Structures are given as structure tokens and as C-alpha cells.
Amino acid sequence: MKRKPLPALSRQADAFLEMLVAERGASRNTEAAYRTDLRDLETFLRRRKQTLATADTAGLRAYLKALDYLGMTPRTVARRLSVMRQFYRFLAAERLRDDDPASTLDSPRLGRALPKVLSRAEVDRLIAAAREVGGNDGGRMATLLEILYASGLRVTELVTLPLSAVERDAAVLGVRGKGGKERLVPLSDPARRAIVEWLPVRAAMLGDGQRSRFLFPSRGDSGHLTRQRFAQLLKEAALKAGIDPARVSPHVLRHAFASHLLEGGADLRSVQVMLGHADIATTQIYTHVLDEKLRALVQDKHPLARRARRRAS
């Protein structure tokens, strides 16, 4: 049974999304996420006899309350609110509305969510588990993990790496990140060795006369390994390594890269540049991870803390 096609968004919403891509360099994933959020809001407003273009503050506030009633996290609600605010600011700036109905909406309170981080030993086990698979798949996965842990790339940046990024000097990766911004990221010796080992395997996988501009090619429509497939392979590697797959994702390895660098004495500004964060405040979350680890270390290892626990028991 064929699914019914999704209804088209309003022309105002389409114009807003076109602006995001053309002027702000939004990625396809960002554009798709914003489109989904606006379509959900539009569906809700339709039940109130309103549209995206005619919504009032009461309608938008009712939508946020509905999200809370459905059990969405404050972070998800905040993201939806951010999309709404950007959209209605756009309408006002383009003189498509005389007012901004989202300007007086309150943001939900967010607790500080510290990123999940794997230990160095767990990362080593993941890479070892990938290598144990053997063959082309094992070589590809081990290379992906070595690069990810050595560079902290976003998963989309990783799977879309062009072959040209490593052909000349694999000591440094040239990465095109969010908004088309380019940055240079140094690679570790293990990652460089993995790439050297992977290139002839890659060529053999493609076969004679076959060419691909991607470092990790695929026969799929995208031409490269997809984010979804990589995440699936990562879960399988976690199982083989004896690690709970729920604790492992491409982004968790990005967190591990940043946290382990800071543990080793790297300065925050350098980590910001390598991660491609526009604002150093985003990078500072990793200092809180270290604070939590140090606090736990004191609680577990300090003799006075152990003595206090014995007295309490």
C-alpha cells in the first residue's frame, strides 16, 4: 500500500527554508529537520483554523504546551521554539507579517546535559573489535573509527570525506563543515596508518575502471557510506567489544575525542578549532565533563571520602 504524499508546506515556509540554505549555508539534514518541525506546527495550527502565516501567540503557546503534554524533553521543545522564532523573525523581516507572534514565548528550562563519553580503553576495544571482523568490512570500519577518534569529525563530515582529503598529506585533513566552513584537523599516527592500509583495499573493492570521489564509497544513491549504516556498524562493533550499544554513537566518539584531548592538557581554543565550533561556549561543556570525572575520582579514591562512606554504612 502506497503512502500518501506529505502535504506541501506554505510558500512562506518554503521561502524561509530556501533562505536558510542559500544565505546561512544550512546542510540538507538541517533543512530537512526544520521542514519536519514546521510541518508538525502547521498540522497543529490547522486544527485551530490557523496557518503558519496567520498564527497568533496563543496558538503557538498552545503548541508548545501540547509538546510538553506529549512528553517531549525540554531540549526538544526548545529546538522547536528556536525554529518558530527564526521563522517568524524571517516573516517580519520580509514584511510578510506586521508582528512577531513568537517574540514573547518563554523558553523551557534546560538542565545541563553532559555529553556521554567512552573511556580510552573502551575506544581501544571498539577499534580492536572492528579489526577482528577482518576483510574489507573490518578494514573500513577500523579506518572510520581511527579517523573519527583522531579528528572528532561530525558523522556527516566523516562519511562524505573526499579521497582528495588524504591523497596528498594524510597528516592533516581538510574538512568542509557546517555552513561550508573549512578547517584543518591533524591526524594521529594510528589514523594515518589505517588510511594507508585502507586505500588499496578501497581500490580493490571498487574494481577495475570504477572510480569514486569518496574515501568510503558505496553503491547506494549517495555514492558514499551513509550515516545510518555507519551508526549501525558502530552498534555491532560495540556488541563485539562488550560495550552497551546504547552508550555508543558517532557523536559519542566525537565527545571522547574532545574530552580525552582536554584530559591530556590540550587548550580549549585548539579543541574548539578542531571540532569546528563557532562559539567556544559550545566547547566548554567538555570542561564540565572533566569536573564531573574529577569529582567522582575524589569521591571514589580519596581516603577521607572512603572513611566517610564506612561511617555512614
ABEGO torsion letter per residue (X at the ends): XBBBBBBBBBAAAAAAAAAAAAAAGBBAAAAAAAAAAAAAAAAAAAAAGBBAAABBAAAAAAAAAAAAAAGBBAAAAAAAAAAAAAAAAAAAAAGABABBAAAABBBBBBBBBBBBBBBAAAAAAAAAAAAAAEEAAAAAAAAAAAAAAAAGBBAAAAAABBAAAAAABAABBBBBBBGGBBBBBBBBAAAAAAAAAAAAAAAAAAEBGBBBABABBBABAAGBBBAAAAAAAAAAAAAAAGBBAAABBAAAAAAAAAAAAAAAGBBAAAAAAAAGBABAAAAAAAAAAAAAAAAAAAAAABAAAAAAAAAAX
